[in-house]
Amino acid sequence: LEPKFSIDHFKGKRCLDIGCGAGRWTKTLLSLGADVKSVDMSEHGLASTRRFNSDVEKLDLFDIISKRPDLHKSFDFVLCWGVVMCTHDPQLAFENVACTVKQGGELYLMVYAPTYHASEFVTSARRHYHRALSTQEERMAYLKELTKDDRENAINYLDMLNTEYNWTITEETLRAWAARFCFTEPLFLNEAEPH
């Protein structure tokens, strides 16, 4: 991807990393001069992120609208990487994330394209992983088989196989959601990438 932001774009901005996981994007934003609040449901992810960020909180993103008015319209930049499409209700997840962005702020959302993750390869691999394999050993052996020529991406394959929900969201849907929340026309950073 070509850089879409100047090196000082985040300096001094109040940012929210929703679904921060182990904190890779939090760490990046901090290194670029941002003030970052990191939230996730995973205690292990939060423990990892606390090593370098003091503003860390366990939070279910579905609680933002109803229980966390203090977060509404509070952030210059909100990052939600690979989370919305792994929930039971992606549209409601988007609404909870979007309400945290200040007027004039930015939302960076990563969701799966409707090609690869809805492909026959992925759906059949996930079906086999969850229905035919019962032990952790069997599942790890299957993962090894799937990644034989692509070992450096094993974590991505495991993510693909393990999620309970793994929706694909079309550009048309994302444009409609953005319009409902008065965002300007979305910029799709990897529009030319088919997957």
C-alpha positions as CSV (number, residue, x, y, z in Angstrom):
1,L,0.0,0.0,0.0
2,E,1.2,3.5,-0.7
3,P,1.3,5.7,2.4
4,K,-1.9,7.7,2.7
5,F,-0.8,9.8,5.7
6,S,2.1,12.2,6.3
7,I,4.5,11.1,8.9
8,D,3.2,13.7,11.4
9,H,-0.5,13.1,10.6
10,F,-1.1,11.5,14.0
11,K,1.1,13.7,16.2
12,G,-1.0,15.0,19.2
13,K,-4.2,13.3,18.0
14,R,-6.4,11.4,20.4
15,C,-6.8,7.9,18.9
16,L,-8.9,4.9,19.9
17,D,-7.8,1.4,19.0
18,I,-10.9,-0.8,19.2
19,G,-10.0,-4.5,19.3
20,C,-6.4,-3.7,19.9
21,G,-5.3,-7.3,20.5
22,A,-1.6,-7.5,21.4
23,G,-1.3,-3.8,20.5
24,R,0.6,-3.7,17.2
25,W,-1.4,-0.7,15.9
26,T,-1.5,1.0,19.3
27,K,2.3,0.8,19.3
28,T,2.5,2.2,15.8
29,L,0.2,5.1,16.6
30,L,2.2,5.9,19.8
31,S,5.4,5.9,17.8
32,L,3.9,8.4,15.4
33,G,3.0,10.8,18.3
34,A,-0.6,9.9,19.0
35,D,-2.3,9.7,22.4
36,V,-4.0,6.3,22.3
37,K,-6.7,4.5,24.2
38,S,-6.6,0.8,23.6
39,V,-9.7,-1.4,24.2
40,D,-10.3,-5.1,23.7
41,M,-12.2,-8.1,25.3
42,S,-9.0,-10.2,25.5
43,E,-7.2,-10.1,28.9
44,H,-4.1,-11.5,27.2
45,G,-4.2,-8.9,24.5
46,L,-4.7,-6.1,27.0
47,A,-1.8,-7.4,29.2
48,S,0.4,-7.3,26.1
49,T,-0.7,-3.8,25.2
50,R,-0.2,-2.5,28.8
51,R,3.5,-3.1,28.4
52,F,3.8,0.1,26.4
53,N,0.4,1.9,26.8
54,S,-1.1,3.0,30.1
55,D,-4.5,3.8,28.7
56,V,-5.9,0.3,28.3
57,E,-9.4,-1.0,29.1
58,K,-11.4,-4.2,28.8
59,L,-14.5,-3.1,26.8
60,D,-17.1,-4.9,24.7
61,L,-17.5,-2.7,21.6
62,F,-21.3,-3.4,21.7
63,D,-21.4,-1.4,25.0
64,I,-20.2,1.9,23.5
65,I,-23.5,3.3,22.4
66,S,-25.6,2.3,25.4
67,K,-23.1,2.4,28.3
68,R,-20.2,4.6,27.3
69,P,-21.3,8.1,26.4
70,D,-17.9,9.4,27.6
71,L,-16.5,7.8,24.4
72,H,-19.0,9.3,22.0
73,K,-17.5,11.8,19.5
74,S,-14.2,11.8,21.5
75,F,-11.5,10.7,19.1
76,D,-9.7,12.3,16.2
77,F,-8.8,8.9,14.7
78,V,-10.5,5.6,15.4
79,L,-8.9,2.3,14.3
80,C,-10.9,-0.9,14.2
81,W,-8.7,-3.5,12.5
82,G,-10.3,-6.9,11.6
83,V,-13.0,-6.8,14.3
84,V,-16.4,-5.7,12.9
85,M,-16.7,-8.6,10.5
86,C,-16.0,-11.1,13.3
87,T,-19.0,-10.1,15.4
88,H,-22.6,-11.4,15.5
89,D,-23.9,-8.1,14.1
90,P,-21.3,-6.2,11.9
91,Q,-23.7,-3.2,11.2
92,L,-24.3,-2.7,15.0
93,A,-20.6,-3.1,15.6
94,F,-19.9,-0.4,13.0
95,E,-22.4,1.9,14.6
96,N,-20.7,1.5,18.0
97,V,-17.3,2.2,16.5
98,A,-18.5,5.1,14.3
99,C,-20.1,7.0,17.3
100,T,-16.7,7.5,18.9
101,V,-15.3,9.6,16.0
102,K,-15.2,13.4,16.5
103,Q,-16.7,15.7,13.9
104,G,-14.0,16.0,11.3
105,G,-12.3,12.9,12.6
106,E,-11.3,9.8,10.8
107,L,-12.2,6.1,11.0
108,Y,-9.9,3.4,9.7
109,L,-11.7,0.1,9.4
110,M,-10.3,-3.1,8.0
111,V,-12.9,-5.8,7.0
112,Y,-12.5,-8.8,4.7
113,A,-13.4,-8.3,1.1
114,P,-16.3,-10.5,-0.2
115,T,-14.0,-12.7,-2.3
116,Y,-11.4,-14.7,-0.4
117,H,-13.2,-15.2,2.9
118,A,-16.4,-16.3,1.2
119,S,-14.5,-18.6,-1.2
120,E,-15.0,-22.3,-1.5
121,F,-11.5,-22.8,-0.2
122,V,-12.1,-20.9,3.1
123,T,-15.6,-22.1,3.8
124,S,-14.7,-25.8,3.1
125,A,-11.5,-25.5,5.2
126,R,-13.4,-23.9,8.1
127,R,-16.2,-26.5,7.8
128,H,-13.6,-29.4,7.9
129,Y,-11.7,-27.7,10.8
130,H,-14.8,-27.4,13.0
131,R,-16.8,-30.4,12.1
132,A,-14.3,-33.2,11.2
133,L,-11.5,-32.4,13.7
134,S,-12.0,-32.8,17.4
135,T,-8.6,-32.5,19.1
136,Q,-6.2,-29.6,19.2
137,E,-3.5,-31.9,17.7
138,E,-5.7,-32.8,14.7
139,R,-6.5,-29.1,14.1
140,M,-2.8,-28.1,14.4
141,A,-1.9,-30.9,11.9
142,Y,-4.5,-29.6,9.5
143,L,-3.2,-26.1,9.9
144,K,0.3,-27.4,9.1
145,E,-1.1,-29.1,6.0
146,L,-2.9,-25.9,4.8
147,T,0.2,-23.7,5.3
148,K,2.9,-26.1,3.9
149,D,4.0,-23.6,1.2
150,D,3.0,-20.5,3.2
151,R,4.3,-21.0,6.8
152,E,4.9,-17.3,7.5
153,N,1.2,-16.7,7.2
154,A,0.2,-19.6,9.6
155,I,-1.3,-17.1,12.1
156,N,-3.6,-15.7,9.3
157,Y,-4.8,-19.2,8.4
158,L,-5.5,-19.9,12.1
159,D,-7.4,-16.6,12.3
160,M,-9.4,-17.6,9.2
161,L,-10.3,-21.0,10.7
162,N,-11.0,-20.0,14.2
163,T,-13.4,-17.1,14.1
164,E,-17.0,-17.9,15.1
165,Y,-18.3,-15.2,12.7
166,N,-16.4,-14.2,9.6
167,W,-18.7,-12.0,7.6
168,T,-17.7,-10.4,4.3
169,I,-18.9,-6.8,3.7
170,T,-19.3,-5.3,0.3
171,E,-18.0,-1.8,-0.7
172,E,-21.6,-0.8,-1.3
173,T,-22.5,-1.7,2.2
174,L,-19.6,0.1,3.7
175,R,-20.4,3.2,1.6
176,A,-24.0,3.1,2.9
177,W,-22.9,2.8,6.6
178,A,-20.4,5.7,6.1
179,A,-23.2,7.9,4.6
180,R,-25.5,7.1,7.5
181,F,-22.9,8.4,9.9
182,C,-22.1,11.5,7.8
183,F,-18.6,10.4,6.9
184,T,-17.2,11.7,3.6
185,E,-16.9,9.2,0.8
186,P,-14.8,6.2,2.0
187,L,-11.3,5.7,0.6
188,F,-10.6,2.0,-0.1
189,L,-6.9,1.6,0.4
190,N,-6.5,-1.7,-1.5
191,E,-9.3,-1.3,-4.0
192,A,-7.2,-3.0,-6.7
193,E,-6.5,-6.1,-4.5
194,P,-9.1,-8.8,-5.5
195,H,-9.1,-10.4,-2.0
